[in-house]
Amino acid sequence: MKTPVVDQDTCTGCGLCADIAPDTFEVNDDGVAEVIDPQGDDEDTIQEAIDSCPVEAISWEE
């Protein structure tokens, strides 16, 4: 199963992923995105969030 992962060193905390897939991602207290539920949104929505990340900090992990 594919799981979205956030490279927190790369993430700028713009919040776009959380806007697109709010059941999967959130911006934490440190101001960077994290995965709160890998299956929170459907795969197409998560892929849209991955594609929308301006610094390409989100990817799929097998």
Secondary structure, 3 states (H helix, E strand, C coil): CCEEEECCCCCCCCCHHHHHCCCCEEECCCCCEEECCCCCCCHHHHHHHHHHCCCCCEEEEC
